[in-house]
Amino acid sequence: MSLYLIGDVHGCYYELKTILSQVHFDPALDMLWLTGDLVARGPDSLEVLRLVHGLGDSVRIVLGNHDLHLLAVYAGISHNKPIDRITPLLKAPDANELINWLRCQPFLQVDEKKKLIMVHAGISPQWNIELAQQCAREVEDILASDNYPLFLDAMYGDMPNNWSTKLNGLERLRFSTNVFTRIRYCFPNGQLEMNCKDTPEKAPAPLRPWFNLPGSVPKRYSIVFGHWASLMGQGTPAGIYGLDTSCCWGYELTLLRWEDKKFIRQSSNR
């Protein structure tokens, strides 16, 4: 049995199928972890969701910002942008089944045996593991509930950008969602900076990548994330793995085999 982790798929169905074939992925024996943003920008979001949904218990995912945007579009809260190329998914006969499955997926995966954490964007340096898990459950609970449109309508926005135990309600949920699905940079005190998308060498002082700030996640844990395509998997500390390598923009899809830390890459078909 092998554990395979794959970066942001973004509707790149051909590349996902090809890279799984390369490693002879067997859903009866192996596990697949996906860093979120399954949909949007690539050509085949519908087929990606159908494939991942069909893998059942052999796959674990986390939700990304584009997955949440799809949910908001389907709920009539946000607009369907042509650049996202999700219209076939929205019109599919099984769209309701796929959407309801997607909104019941987690924001954080933690495997205590492997000491492995997976998240779409990152973890706040102001959180320890227990607090991160608590905040993830809070967002997961409302997204899976009948009140999910209220959350989806309120999730957009950059504030609040600093953690406090006094945060509650929709502001607390928005902060947590931004950490799990959008974070790249923080100020030295851990406060979020949501606008900069440059690579670290181009980022203005005093901003630092979230993974370069002292945090409360013990070093014995490894963290796998996606989201930050411009990193191209480079420049992270030991034990931190960025797997988004811009497949939907014509670069490649990256797979990490956990047992031997071997990277396998599939060039984009774009």
C-alpha positions as CSV (number, residue, x, y, z in Angstrom):
1,M,0.0,0.0,0.0
2,S,1.2,3.5,-0.9
3,L,0.1,7.0,0.0
4,Y,0.1,9.4,-3.0
5,L,-0.4,13.1,-2.5
6,I,-1.2,15.3,-5.5
7,G,-1.3,19.1,-5.8
8,D,-4.1,21.3,-7.1
9,V,-5.8,19.5,-10.0
10,H,-7.9,22.5,-11.3
11,G,-10.0,20.5,-13.7
12,C,-7.0,18.8,-15.3
13,Y,-8.6,15.4,-15.7
14,Y,-6.3,14.0,-18.4
15,E,-3.2,14.8,-16.3
16,L,-4.8,13.4,-13.1
17,K,-5.6,10.1,-14.9
18,T,-2.2,9.9,-16.5
19,I,-0.2,10.5,-13.3
20,L,-2.3,7.9,-11.4
21,S,-1.6,5.4,-14.2
22,Q,2.1,6.2,-14.0
23,V,2.2,5.0,-10.4
24,H,-0.3,2.1,-11.0
25,F,-2.6,3.6,-8.4
26,D,-4.9,0.8,-7.0
27,P,-7.9,2.2,-5.0
28,A,-8.2,-1.2,-3.4
29,L,-4.7,-1.0,-1.9
30,D,-3.5,2.6,-2.1
31,M,-4.6,6.0,-0.6
32,L,-4.8,9.2,-2.5
33,W,-4.7,12.7,-0.9
34,L,-5.5,15.8,-2.9
35,T,-4.6,19.3,-1.7
36,G,-7.9,20.9,-2.9
37,D,-8.9,23.2,-5.8
38,L,-10.1,20.2,-7.7
39,V,-12.1,22.5,-10.0
40,A,-11.9,25.6,-12.1
41,R,-9.5,27.0,-14.7
42,G,-8.8,23.6,-16.3
43,P,-11.1,22.0,-19.0
44,D,-12.7,19.1,-17.2
45,S,-13.8,20.0,-13.6
46,L,-16.9,17.7,-14.0
47,E,-14.8,14.7,-14.9
48,V,-12.4,15.4,-12.0
49,L,-15.2,15.5,-9.5
50,R,-16.7,12.4,-10.8
51,L,-13.4,10.5,-10.6
52,V,-12.6,11.7,-7.1
53,H,-16.1,11.1,-5.8
54,G,-16.0,7.6,-7.3
55,L,-12.9,6.7,-5.4
56,G,-14.8,6.6,-2.1
57,D,-12.8,5.7,1.0
58,S,-9.5,5.5,-0.9
59,V,-9.3,9.3,-1.3
60,R,-9.0,12.1,1.2
61,I,-9.2,15.8,0.1
62,V,-9.3,19.2,1.6
63,L,-11.3,22.1,0.2
64,G,-9.7,25.0,-1.6
65,N,-10.8,28.5,-2.4
66,H,-11.9,27.5,-5.9
67,D,-13.9,24.6,-4.5
68,L,-15.7,27.0,-2.2
69,H,-16.3,29.4,-5.0
70,L,-17.9,26.6,-7.0
71,L,-20.3,26.0,-4.1
72,A,-21.1,29.7,-3.9
73,V,-21.9,29.8,-7.7
74,Y,-24.1,26.7,-7.5
75,A,-26.0,28.3,-4.5
76,G,-26.6,31.5,-6.5
77,I,-24.4,33.6,-4.3
78,S,-21.6,34.3,-6.7
79,H,-21.2,34.7,-10.4
80,N,-20.1,32.0,-12.9
81,K,-16.9,33.5,-14.5
82,P,-16.1,32.1,-18.0
83,I,-12.4,31.8,-17.0
84,D,-13.4,29.1,-14.5
85,R,-14.9,26.8,-17.2
86,I,-17.3,25.2,-14.7
87,T,-20.5,25.5,-16.8
88,P,-20.6,21.8,-17.8
89,L,-20.4,20.9,-14.1
90,L,-23.2,23.3,-13.1
91,K,-25.5,21.8,-15.8
92,A,-24.6,18.1,-15.3
93,P,-27.4,15.7,-14.2
94,D,-25.4,14.6,-11.2
95,A,-24.3,18.2,-10.2
96,N,-26.5,18.2,-7.1
97,E,-24.9,14.9,-5.9
98,L,-21.4,16.1,-6.5
99,I,-22.0,19.5,-4.9
100,N,-23.5,18.1,-1.8
101,W,-20.6,15.6,-1.5
102,L,-18.1,18.4,-2.0
103,R,-19.5,20.7,0.7
104,C,-19.2,17.8,3.2
105,Q,-15.5,17.5,2.7
106,P,-12.9,18.7,5.3
107,F,-10.6,21.7,5.4
108,L,-7.8,19.9,7.3
109,Q,-6.5,16.4,7.3
110,V,-4.3,15.1,10.1
111,D,-2.8,11.6,10.2
112,E,-1.4,11.0,13.6
113,K,0.3,7.7,12.7
114,K,2.2,9.3,9.8
115,K,2.5,12.7,11.6
116,L,1.2,14.2,8.4
117,I,-1.0,17.3,7.9
118,M,-2.6,18.4,4.7
119,V,-4.3,21.7,4.0
120,H,-5.0,23.7,0.9
121,A,-3.2,27.0,1.7
122,G,-1.7,26.9,5.1
123,I,-1.9,27.0,8.9
124,S,-1.9,30.2,10.9
125,P,1.4,30.6,12.9
126,Q,-0.9,31.7,15.8
127,W,-2.5,28.3,16.0
128,N,-1.4,24.9,17.4
129,I,-2.7,21.7,15.9
130,E,-5.6,21.4,18.4
131,L,-6.8,24.9,17.6
132,A,-6.4,24.3,13.9
133,Q,-8.5,21.2,14.1
134,Q,-11.2,23.0,16.2
135,C,-11.4,25.9,13.7
136,A,-11.6,23.4,10.8
137,R,-14.5,21.5,12.4
138,E,-16.4,24.8,13.0
139,V,-16.2,25.7,9.3
140,E,-16.9,22.1,8.2
141,D,-20.0,21.9,10.4
142,I,-21.7,25.0,9.0
143,L,-20.8,24.1,5.4
144,A,-22.4,20.7,5.8
145,S,-25.5,22.1,7.5
146,D,-28.6,23.6,6.1
147,N,-27.2,27.0,6.9
148,Y,-24.4,26.8,4.4
149,P,-25.6,29.6,2.1
150,L,-25.3,32.0,5.0
151,F,-21.6,31.0,5.4
152,L,-20.9,31.1,1.7
153,D,-22.4,34.6,1.4
154,A,-20.2,35.8,4.3
155,M,-16.9,34.1,3.5
156,Y,-15.7,36.7,1.0
157,G,-13.4,39.4,2.5
158,D,-10.0,39.9,4.0
159,M,-11.0,40.9,7.5
160,P,-10.5,40.0,10.3
161,N,-6.8,39.4,9.6
162,N,-5.6,38.6,13.1
163,W,-6.5,35.7,15.3
164,S,-8.2,36.3,18.7
165,T,-10.0,34.0,21.0
166,K,-12.7,36.6,21.1
167,L,-13.5,36.1,17.4
168,N,-16.9,34.5,17.0
169,G,-19.7,34.0,14.5
170,L,-19.1,34.7,10.8
171,E,-16.0,36.7,11.5
172,R,-14.3,33.7,13.1
173,L,-15.4,31.5,10.3
174,R,-14.1,33.9,7.7
175,F,-10.7,34.1,9.4
176,S,-10.4,30.4,9.5
177,T,-11.5,30.0,5.9
178,N,-8.9,32.5,4.8
179,V,-6.2,30.6,6.6
180,F,-7.1,27.2,5.3
181,T,-7.8,28.3,1.7
182,R,-6.1,31.6,0.9
183,I,-3.1,32.3,3.2
184,R,0.3,33.0,1.7
185,Y,2.0,35.7,3.7
186,C,1.9,37.0,7.2
187,F,3.4,39.8,9.1
188,P,6.0,38.8,11.7
189,N,3.3,38.7,14.4
190,G,1.3,36.2,12.5
191,Q,-1.3,38.7,11.2
192,L,-2.5,37.7,7.7
193,E,-1.7,39.7,4.6
194,M,-4.1,38.6,1.9
195,N,-3.1,40.6,-1.2
196,C,0.6,39.7,-2.0
197,K,1.0,36.8,-4.4
198,D,4.6,37.3,-5.4
199,T,7.3,34.7,-4.8
200,P,9.1,35.2,-1.5
201,E,12.2,36.8,-3.0
202,K,9.9,39.6,-4.5
203,A,7.6,40.1,-1.5
204,P,7.9,43.4,0.3
205,A,9.3,43.6,3.8
206,P,8.3,42.7,6.5
207,L,6.1,40.0,4.9
208,R,7.1,36.4,5.3
209,P,5.6,33.1,4.0
210,W,3.4,31.5,6.6
211,F,5.7,28.5,6.7
212,N,8.7,30.6,7.5
213,L,7.3,32.0,10.7
214,P,7.7,30.3,14.1
215,G,4.5,28.3,14.7
216,S,3.0,26.0,17.2
217,V,2.9,22.9,15.0
218,P,5.6,20.5,16.3
219,K,8.5,19.8,14.0
220,R,7.7,16.1,14.1
221,Y,4.7,16.8,11.8
222,S,5.1,17.3,8.0
223,I,2.7,19.6,6.2
224,V,1.6,19.3,2.6
225,F,-0.2,22.1,0.9
226,G,-1.2,23.5,-2.5
227,H,-2.6,26.9,-3.5
228,W,0.7,28.8,-4.0
229,A,1.3,28.0,-7.7
230,S,4.1,30.5,-8.2
231,L,6.3,28.6,-5.7
232,M,6.4,25.7,-8.2
233,G,7.1,23.5,-5.2
234,Q,10.4,25.3,-4.3
235,G,11.7,27.2,-1.3
236,T,9.9,25.5,1.6
237,P,11.6,24.3,4.8
238,A,12.3,20.7,5.5
239,G,9.1,18.8,6.2
240,I,6.9,21.3,4.4
241,Y,5.8,20.3,0.9
242,G,4.2,22.7,-1.6
243,L,2.6,20.6,-4.4
244,D,0.8,23.1,-6.6
245,T,2.9,23.4,-9.8
246,S,0.5,25.2,-12.1
247,C,-0.9,22.4,-14.2
248,C,-3.9,24.4,-15.3
249,W,-1.5,27.2,-16.6
250,G,0.4,24.8,-18.8
251,Y,3.1,23.6,-16.4
252,E,2.7,20.3,-14.6
253,L,0.8,18.2,-12.1
254,T,2.9,17.0,-9.2
255,L,2.5,13.7,-7.2
256,L,4.5,12.9,-4.0
257,R,4.8,9.2,-3.0
258,W,5.0,9.5,0.8
259,E,6.9,6.3,1.6
260,D,10.1,7.3,-0.2
261,K,9.3,11.0,-0.8
262,K,9.6,10.6,-4.5
263,F,8.2,13.3,-6.8
264,I,6.5,12.4,-10.1
265,R,5.4,15.1,-12.5
266,Q,3.1,15.0,-15.4
267,S,3.4,17.8,-18.0
268,S,0.2,19.7,-18.8
269,N,-1.7,18.8,-21.8
270,R,-2.5,22.4,-22.5
